[in-house]
């Protein structure tokens, strides 16, 4: 399972709170966090939940490195509290990864949706996603939706 964590907005607290229940059911589970977040704060939070041995902090990664981490994962989780149209979700689906994301912003078809800030619902969503077969990349590219979102954004800025 992989996840990008930048600030409280990205939902790392919710994800780490869900991790003990997930590890109990999946003893080999590991979590990779990447992004510009301060690893010390997240490491302390992981310790407080007793899951620090299950979390790896990669820091900021370039786009190609981030895609490599996602490609090496079984699951991509984006538990944000607020969001737009997250390209990372579409990239994860295109790479054939299962995706779990909060019901905020624009979400591509194929993403398992959960309530924002709800660790129990996140556990449920991850469990359901892991029970499904991984998606095929061609079915989840989402290029038309991405272009439509950019067009809406440009129109709103021009107005």
N, C-alpha and C positions, 0 to 999 in steps of 0.2 A: 504494500500500500504506500503510495507516495502523496505528498501534499506540499503545496507552496504556502509559506506563512510569512507575512510581512508585518502585520500589526494586529491589534485586537479585532479589527474589521475582518480579518481573514479567518477568524474562528478557531485558532489553534487551541484556545482554552477548551472549547467544546470537543474538539477532536481528541485532545489528551484526556479529557474526562471520560470519553467513550472507550478509550483504549483498554482499561482494566477488564471490562466485560468482554471485549473482543479477544483479548489474550487468553482469558479463561476458556473460551471456546475454540481458539485457534492458537495453540501454544507456540507455534513457530512464527507467528506474525511479527513483522518488523515494520516500522514507520520511518520514512525518510522525509524530513522537512527541508525545504530549500527556499531561499529568498533572503532579503536583506535584514530579517529580524535578528535581534540580539540573541544569540544562542544561549547566553548565560541565563537570561530570564526564562526562556523556554525550558532549559535544562532543569532549572529549579522547579518549575511547574510540573515537569515530567517526574521528578523525584517525589514531589508531594503526592502524586497519584500512584507512585510505586512502579512506574513503567520506564524509568530512565534507561534500563538495559535494552529496551525495545525500540529506542528512538535514536536515529542518526541525524545529525545536523550538518548539512552540506554548505550552508551559507549561500551567498549569491552565486548563481550559475549563469553562464551565457546561454543563449537560446538553444544551441545545439546540445550543450551539456544537459540542460533541463529536459529536452526531448529524449535524450539517452536514458535519463533516470526514469522518466515516464514509461519508455519502451521496455525497461527492465522490470517493470512493476506488474502486479496482477490487477491492481485497482488504483484509480486516481480519485482523490477526495478533495472537494472544494467546499468547505463548510462556512462560507462567507456569510456575514450578517447583512451586507448590502453588496450589490454587484451590478454590472452592466451585462454586456454580452462577452463572456469570458472565452477568449480564443483557446485557452489551455484545455477547456473541456472538449472542444471540437478536435483539437490535436490529439488528445488522449483517445477519443473514440476512433479517429482515423488511424491511430496506431494499434487499434484492436484491443484497447483496454476497457475494462468496466469502469463506469464513472458514477460517482455519487456526489450530488451537489444540493445546496439549499435551494428552496423555492423563491429565490430572489433574483431579479434580473432576467435575462433571456437565457433559456436553457435548451440545448439541442435535443432532438428526439434521441432516445437511447440512454439518457441520463436518468439514474434512479434519484428521485427527488425526496428531500427531507425538510422538516421545519428548521428554520434558522435558530441557532442557540439552544437546541434541544438535543442533549447528548443521548438520551434514550432513543429518540427517533433516528438519530445518526447510527446507533448500533443496529437498529432494525433495518435501515436502508442498506448498510454495508452487508449485513447478513443476507438480505434478499439479493443484492448485486452479486455476491459470491456464489449464490446458488444458480445463477444464470450462466449460460455459456458466454464467453467473451464475444463482443460484436465483431463484425467484419468491417474493415477499414473503409471500403467503398460505400457502404450504406450510411456512413456517419460524417462525411466530409463537411456538410453544412455550409458550403461556399455561398449558395444563394442567400441564406439567412444572414451571413456575415456582411455581404454586400448591401443587403437591405438595411441592416442596422447602421452601417456607415452612411448610407444615403440619408436616412432619417436624421442622423446626427448633423450632417452637413446642412440639411434644410433648416434645422432648428437654429443653427448658428448664423445662417444667412438671414433669418427672419428678424 
